């Protein structure tokens, strides 16, 4: 998806930083901290939803596996230095396996923010 001319060290640093953003947002969801969870979204996403309460309602209604995952496993990472993709496997509270794809953007200040999150049910459920 992304082409890269970055060094391995840059790649590893981007992977660590972007994973930390996703993990921090998941923790904010777990704690019910809407403003903190909302702060990890890009300005475009923040503008789209307007406020943390609306954002949290959307996540609760449409992304239960992200809102309250039973388990999380990071499986793939790609970056071009300005955008990053994390493929994550999550298990929901009903023991269904999901593939979750996060795209993050690097902001002008060097921080990373989540620009999209897509979910798809995996081919088979866990037993």
N, C-alpha and C positions, 0 to 999 in steps of 0.2 A: 504494500500500500504506500509506504513512504520510501523515497530514495534517500540515501545518506552518504555523506562524505566525512562524517564525524569520526573522531578517534574512539576507540573502545572505552576509554576513560570517560569521555563526554557522554557516551551512550549509557554507561553504567550510572553516572550521576543523574542523568535525566530519568532513568528508570527508577532509581531510588526516590527522587523528588516527586515524581508523578504518582508512584505507588503510595507515598506518604499522604498525598492530597486525597486520594481515594479512600484510604484507611481512615483518615481524619473525618471525612464526610460520613462514612459508614458509622463511625463512633458517635458523631453528632446526631445521626438518625436514631441510633440506639438510646441515646440520652434524651431524645425528644427536644433537642436544641435546634429549632428551626433557623434562627438567625445565623448560627454557626454553620449549619449545613448549607444554607443559602450562600454564605460567603465564599464557598469553594466553587461556585458556578461563575462562568464568564459573565462580563457585563451584558452581553446579548441575551443570555438566559435570564439574568436578573431583570432586564427590561421586559422580556417576554412575560414573565410571571408577576412582576410588579412588587411583590413583597414575600417575605419568608413564609407567612401563613398559607398563601396561595400555592407556593412552591411545595410546601410540606403536604398539603392536601393532594396535589397531583401525584407526589411520590407514594403516599399511602394508598391512593386509589388505583394507580396504574403500575406501580413497581414494588409490590409487596416483597419480592425476593431481595430487592436492594434495601428496602426500608427495614426489614428484619430478617436478614439471612441467618440460617442455622450454621452455615459454614461458607468460607470464602477461600478460593485458591487461585492465585495469579498464575496464568499458564503461558502467556505470550506477550511480548513487548516489541514495538517498532517505533522509531522516531526519525524525524528529519531535522531535529534540533529546535524546531518551532512548533511542531505538532507531534503528538504522541498517541499511540493506540495501545491500550491494555485489553487483552482478552482475559476474562476472569470467569471461573466456574463457581457458581453459587448454588447452594441447596436451600430451598425454602422450608418453611415450617411443616409442610406436608411431605417432605422428603423427595421433592421433585428437583431434578438437576436442571440448571439453566446455564446458558452461555450468555455472558454479559460483556458488552463491548463499550469501553469508555474511550472517548477522544478528548484529549486535553490540549489546550493552547498555552504557549508561553507568552506571558504578558510583557509589556515594555520594561517593567521593573525586574524582570527575571523570574517572577513567580509563575507557577502553573495553576490553571483553573480548568475545570471540567466544562467542555462545550457540548458534549452529548453523551447519552447513555442509552444503548439499545439492548433489549433482552430477547432471547429466543429460547424456547424450551428445547433442551437437549434431546437427542434421539431416544434415549432410554432413561427411565427413572432409576433411582437407587433402590436397592432392596434392603 
